[in-house]
């Protein structure tokens, strides 16, 4: 008999699911009786599996989540709840008390939860920092099990004196990045940035150093892919620098093409979880110029699969970009080694689902 599991998160789903998400949930349904409580990317309310609510604002979502989760606990009666982060875990713990059920609560830790009030969105979020930090830490200590996704997230949890019940990455659909052989880097040097334009990605830092890179390599180009609260930084950079182009959104195939058209991926983040785009770059044999933070440092080996610099070190970031953009042969060599580093991440949906079931049944 398959265990019933309720997945709780703020992810915005659009139905029908994309091919990648459909693969993931089809595999999970082979192992588990699944229900998902999340938000909707449009006005949809979900289906038999997905219970979705329109996301009309953060405060409303979080204030109502414990009551909506409690309703699902009473109705679905799952053996376990798996939450997307410690914040949803706090809501699930309250829901368990409201519903008066013994359901196990398991939380994923996919990054540094403290960045939510430091490196995302409006500066006004800083006012919530003490409350958010305290709630997350308390939830992590009270849940029945914690799953991490990388050495970095495991260290975060162990710093609280908690040993993860499991550590394995989320399923990453790399089909768009592995369906064809990698191509050589372009003749002209191009750096690509792919990510949300939020403070933790430090697009500000990249924009600040880019003129110095152009001064040393006049033929260089930068392609920024992403959207977010720091979009004005990119708008101003594009207006000042003809070497920069901006694409607000790309699907997986588009990201793969952008990587093929680039010499390297640049990721100057202040914080990072698993660093999915790093894995995607590796799959296309592209080295990464990134910072020694979180999942980037877990994935990138300095001067082997890319170049690492300290976060906030503008001079080091400039020098690293110039070093690889100005040496196509070296960039290609590091890219070939990077391709070898993607193999451990080629996890099938079935493997991910089986590990998830083992985590649920471990208790």
C-alpha positions as CSV (number, residue, x, y, z in Angstrom):
1,X,0.0,0.0,0.0
2,X,1.4,3.4,-1.0
3,X,1.8,5.9,1.9
4,X,-0.3,9.1,1.6
5,X,1.8,12.2,1.5
6,X,0.7,15.9,1.5
7,X,3.3,18.2,-0.2
8,X,3.0,21.8,1.1
9,X,4.7,24.8,-0.5
10,X,4.3,28.2,-2.0
11,X,5.3,27.1,-5.5
12,X,3.0,28.6,-8.1
13,X,1.7,25.8,-10.3
14,X,0.0,26.1,-13.7
15,X,-2.1,23.2,-14.9
16,X,-1.6,21.2,-16.9
17,X,1.9,20.7,-15.6
18,X,5.0,21.2,-17.7
19,X,6.7,18.1,-19.1
20,X,9.4,18.3,-16.4
21,X,6.9,18.6,-13.5
22,X,4.6,16.0,-15.0
23,X,7.6,13.5,-15.0
24,X,8.3,14.3,-11.4
25,X,4.8,13.9,-10.1
26,X,4.0,10.8,-12.3
27,X,7.0,9.1,-10.7
28,X,6.0,10.2,-7.2
29,X,2.5,8.8,-7.8
30,X,4.1,5.4,-8.6
31,X,5.5,5.4,-5.0
32,X,3.1,7.5,-3.0
33,X,-0.6,8.6,-2.8
34,X,0.1,12.3,-3.5
35,X,-1.7,15.5,-2.7
36,X,-0.2,19.0,-3.2
37,X,-1.2,22.1,-1.3
38,X,0.3,25.2,-3.0
39,X,-0.6,28.3,-4.9
40,X,-1.7,28.9,-8.5
41,X,0.2,30.7,-11.2
42,X,-3.2,31.8,-12.7
43,X,-6.8,31.7,-11.4
44,X,-6.9,27.9,-11.3
45,X,-8.0,26.0,-8.2
46,X,-6.4,22.7,-9.0
47,X,-7.6,19.1,-9.5
48,X,-7.8,15.8,-7.7
49,X,-4.1,16.0,-6.8
50,X,-3.4,19.7,-6.6
51,X,-5.2,22.0,-4.2
52,X,-4.3,25.5,-5.4
53,X,-5.2,29.0,-4.3
54,X,-4.5,32.2,-6.1
55,X,-1.4,33.9,-4.6
56,X,-2.7,37.4,-3.9
57,X,0.1,38.4,-1.6
58,X,2.6,36.9,0.8
59,X,0.8,37.9,4.1
60,X,-2.5,36.3,3.1
61,X,-0.9,33.1,1.9
62,X,1.0,32.6,5.1
63,X,-1.8,33.6,7.5
64,X,-4.3,31.2,5.9
65,X,-1.8,28.3,5.2
66,X,-2.1,26.6,8.7
67,X,-5.9,26.5,8.4
68,X,-5.9,25.2,4.8
69,X,-3.3,22.6,5.7
70,X,-5.3,21.5,8.7
71,X,-8.3,21.0,6.4
72,X,-6.2,18.8,4.2
73,X,-4.9,16.8,7.1
74,X,-8.4,16.0,8.3
75,X,-9.7,15.3,4.7
76,X,-6.7,13.4,3.2
77,X,-5.3,11.9,6.4
78,X,-1.7,11.6,5.1
79,X,1.0,9.6,6.8
80,X,3.4,12.5,6.3
81,X,3.5,16.1,5.2
82,X,6.6,17.2,3.2
83,X,7.1,20.9,3.2
84,X,9.1,23.0,0.8
85,X,11.0,25.0,3.5
86,X,11.1,25.6,7.3
87,X,8.5,28.3,6.9
88,X,5.9,25.9,5.5
89,X,7.0,23.4,8.1
90,X,6.0,25.9,10.9
91,X,2.5,26.2,9.3
92,X,2.3,22.4,9.0
93,X,3.2,22.0,12.7
94,X,0.4,24.4,13.6
95,X,-2.0,22.6,11.2
96,X,-1.2,19.3,12.9
97,X,-2.2,20.8,16.2
98,X,-5.3,22.3,14.8
99,X,-6.4,19.1,13.2
100,X,-5.4,16.9,16.2
101,X,-3.7,14.3,14.0
102,X,-0.3,12.5,14.5
103,X,0.9,13.1,10.9
104,X,4.7,13.2,10.6
105,X,6.1,16.5,9.4
106,X,9.2,16.4,7.1
107,X,10.8,19.5,5.8
108,X,13.1,20.1,2.9
109,X,16.0,22.5,3.3
110,X,16.9,23.7,-0.2
111,X,18.9,26.7,0.7
112,X,19.7,29.2,3.5
113,X,16.2,30.1,4.9
114,X,17.6,33.3,6.4
115,X,18.0,34.9,3.0
116,X,14.2,35.2,2.7
117,X,14.2,38.4,4.8
118,X,17.7,39.6,3.7
119,X,18.3,39.0,0.0
120,X,14.8,38.9,-1.5
121,X,12.2,41.5,-2.5
122,X,11.6,44.7,-0.7
123,X,14.0,46.1,2.0
124,X,10.9,46.2,4.2
125,X,11.3,42.5,4.7
126,X,14.2,43.2,7.1
127,X,11.6,44.2,9.7
128,X,10.5,40.5,9.7
129,X,14.0,39.2,10.1
130,X,13.9,38.3,13.9
131,X,10.5,36.7,13.6
132,X,11.3,34.7,10.5
133,X,14.6,33.5,11.8
134,X,13.1,32.4,15.0
135,X,10.1,30.7,13.4
136,X,12.3,28.8,11.0
137,X,14.8,27.6,13.6
138,X,12.0,26.5,15.9
139,X,10.3,24.6,13.1
140,X,13.5,22.8,12.2
141,X,13.9,21.6,15.8
142,X,10.3,20.4,16.0
143,X,9.7,18.6,12.8
144,X,10.0,14.8,12.7
145,X,12.6,14.7,9.9
146,X,14.7,17.1,7.8
147,X,15.9,16.4,4.2
148,X,18.8,18.4,2.8
149,X,19.9,18.6,-0.9
150,X,23.6,19.3,-0.7
151,X,26.6,19.5,1.6
152,X,25.9,23.2,2.1
153,X,22.4,22.7,3.3
154,X,23.5,19.8,5.4
155,X,26.0,22.1,7.2
156,X,23.2,24.7,7.8
157,X,21.1,22.1,9.5
158,X,23.9,20.6,11.5
159,X,24.8,24.1,12.8
160,X,21.5,23.9,14.6
161,X,22.4,20.5,16.1
162,X,20.1,18.6,13.8
163,X,21.2,15.5,11.8
164,X,19.3,15.2,8.4
165,X,17.3,12.1,7.9
166,X,18.2,12.1,4.3
167,X,20.2,14.1,1.8
168,X,19.5,13.9,-1.9
169,X,18.9,16.5,-4.6
170,X,15.5,17.4,-6.0
171,X,14.9,15.9,-9.5
172,X,16.4,18.2,-12.1
173,X,15.2,17.7,-15.6
174,X,18.3,18.0,-17.7
175,X,16.9,16.5,-20.9
176,X,17.1,19.8,-22.7
177,X,20.7,20.1,-21.7
178,X,21.8,16.5,-22.5
179,X,19.8,15.6,-25.6
180,X,22.7,16.8,-27.9
181,X,26.5,16.9,-27.6
182,X,28.0,20.1,-26.2
183,X,29.3,22.6,-28.8
184,X,32.6,24.5,-28.6
185,X,32.5,28.0,-27.0
186,X,31.9,30.9,-29.5
187,X,34.8,32.6,-31.2
188,X,33.8,35.9,-29.6
189,X,33.8,36.0,-25.7
190,X,30.3,36.0,-24.1
191,X,29.3,35.7,-20.5
192,X,25.8,34.7,-19.6
193,X,23.9,35.3,-16.3
194,X,20.8,33.1,-15.7
195,X,18.7,33.7,-12.6
196,X,16.1,35.7,-10.8
197,X,17.0,39.4,-10.5
198,X,16.8,39.4,-6.7
199,X,19.4,40.8,-4.2
200,X,20.8,37.4,-3.3
201,X,21.9,36.8,-7.0
202,X,23.9,40.1,-6.8
203,X,23.2,41.3,-10.3
204,X,24.2,44.7,-8.8
205,X,27.7,43.4,-8.3
206,X,27.9,42.1,-11.9
207,X,26.6,45.4,-13.3
208,X,29.2,47.3,-11.3
209,X,32.2,45.3,-12.6
210,X,31.1,44.9,-16.2
211,X,32.5,48.2,-17.5
212,X,35.9,47.2,-16.2
213,X,35.6,43.9,-18.0
214,X,34.7,45.7,-21.2
215,X,37.6,48.1,-20.8
216,X,40.1,45.2,-20.9
217,X,38.2,43.1,-23.5
218,X,36.3,45.5,-25.8
219,X,34.8,42.7,-27.9
220,X,33.2,41.0,-24.9
221,X,29.4,40.5,-24.6
222,X,27.1,39.9,-21.6
223,X,23.7,38.2,-21.9
224,X,21.4,38.6,-18.8
225,X,18.5,36.1,-18.5
226,X,16.0,36.7,-15.7
227,X,13.4,39.0,-14.1
228,X,12.8,40.2,-10.6
229,X,12.8,43.1,-8.2
230,X,16.3,44.3,-9.4
231,X,15.2,44.6,-13.0
232,X,16.0,48.3,-13.0
233,X,19.7,47.5,-12.5
234,X,19.7,45.6,-15.8
235,X,17.7,48.2,-17.6
236,X,20.3,50.9,-16.6
237,X,23.2,48.6,-17.6
238,X,21.7,47.9,-21.0
239,X,21.2,51.6,-21.5
240,X,24.8,52.4,-20.7
241,X,26.5,49.3,-22.2
242,X,25.9,48.3,-25.8
243,X,27.7,45.0,-25.0
244,X,24.8,43.9,-22.8
245,X,21.5,42.3,-23.9
246,X,18.6,41.2,-21.7
247,X,16.1,38.4,-22.0
248,X,13.5,38.3,-19.3
249,X,12.5,34.7,-19.6
250,X,13.5,31.5,-21.4
251,X,12.4,27.9,-21.3
252,X,14.9,25.1,-20.7
253,X,15.7,24.8,-24.4
254,X,16.3,28.5,-24.6
255,X,18.6,28.4,-21.6
256,X,20.5,25.6,-23.2
257,X,20.9,27.7,-26.4
258,X,22.0,30.7,-24.4
259,X,24.7,28.6,-22.7
260,X,25.8,27.2,-26.1
261,X,26.2,30.8,-27.3
262,X,28.3,31.8,-24.3
263,X,31.8,31.1,-23.2
264,X,30.9,30.8,-19.5
265,X,28.2,31.2,-16.9
266,X,28.7,34.0,-14.4
267,X,27.0,33.6,-11.0
268,X,28.1,36.3,-8.5
269,X,25.5,35.3,-5.8
270,X,25.6,36.4,-2.2
271,X,23.8,33.1,-1.3
272,X,22.8,30.0,-3.2
273,X,21.1,26.7,-2.6
274,X,21.8,23.8,-4.9
275,X,22.7,26.0,-7.9
276,X,20.6,24.3,-10.6
277,X,21.9,26.6,-13.3
278,X,25.5,25.5,-12.5
279,X,24.5,21.9,-13.3
280,X,22.9,23.0,-16.5
281,X,26.0,24.9,-17.5
282,X,28.1,21.9,-16.7
283,X,25.8,19.8,-19.0
284,X,26.6,22.1,-21.9
285,X,30.4,22.1,-21.1
286,X,30.5,25.6,-19.8
287,X,32.7,26.7,-16.9
288,X,31.3,28.9,-14.1
289,X,32.7,32.0,-12.7
290,X,31.0,32.1,-9.3
291,X,31.3,33.0,-5.7
292,X,32.4,30.8,-2.8
293,X,28.9,30.6,-1.3
294,X,26.4,27.7,-0.7
295,X,25.8,25.3,-3.5
296,X,28.1,27.1,-5.9
297,X,31.1,26.1,-3.8
298,X,29.8,22.6,-3.5
299,X,29.6,22.2,-7.3
300,X,32.4,24.3,-8.7
301,X,36.0,23.3,-8.2
302,X,38.3,26.3,-8.5
303,X,40.5,26.3,-11.6
304,X,39.1,22.8,-12.5
305,X,35.5,23.4,-13.5
306,X,35.4,27.2,-13.2
307,X,36.8,30.0,-11.1
308,X,35.7,30.9,-7.6
309,X,35.9,34.3,-5.9
310,X,34.9,35.7,-2.6
311,X,31.4,37.2,-2.5
312,X,31.5,41.0,-2.8
313,X,35.1,41.1,-4.1
314,X,34.6,43.2,-7.2
315,X,38.3,43.1,-8.2
316,X,38.5,39.3,-8.0
317,X,35.2,39.0,-10.0
318,X,36.6,41.3,-12.7
319,X,39.9,39.4,-12.9
320,X,38.2,36.0,-13.1
321,X,35.9,37.1,-15.9
322,X,38.7,38.7,-17.9
323,X,40.9,35.6,-17.3
324,X,38.4,33.1,-18.9
325,X,36.7,35.4,-21.4
326,X,40.1,36.4,-22.7
327,X,41.4,32.8,-23.0
328,X,39.0,30.6,-25.1
329,X,41.3,27.6,-24.9
330,X,41.3,27.7,-21.1
331,X,37.6,28.2,-20.9
332,X,37.0,25.2,-23.2
333,X,39.3,23.1,-21.1
334,X,37.5,23.9,-17.9
335,X,34.2,23.4,-19.7
336,X,35.2,19.8,-20.7
337,X,36.0,19.0,-17.0
338,X,32.7,20.6,-16.0
339,X,30.8,18.2,-18.3
340,X,32.3,15.3,-16.3
341,X,31.0,16.8,-13.1
342,X,27.4,16.7,-14.2
343,X,27.2,12.9,-14.1
344,X,26.2,12.5,-10.4
345,X,23.2,14.8,-11.0
346,X,21.7,12.7,-13.8
347,X,19.0,11.4,-11.5
348,X,15.8,9.9,-12.9
349,X,12.3,10.8,-11.7
350,X,11.9,7.2,-10.5
351,X,15.1,7.4,-8.4
352,X,14.0,10.7,-6.8
353,X,10.6,9.2,-6.0
354,X,12.0,6.1,-4.5
355,X,14.3,8.1,-2.2
356,X,11.3,10.3,-1.2
357,X,9.3,7.2,-0.3
358,X,12.2,5.8,1.8
359,X,12.3,9.1,3.6
360,X,8.6,8.9,4.4
361,X,8.8,5.3,5.6
362,X,11.9,5.8,7.6
363,X,9.9,7.0,10.6
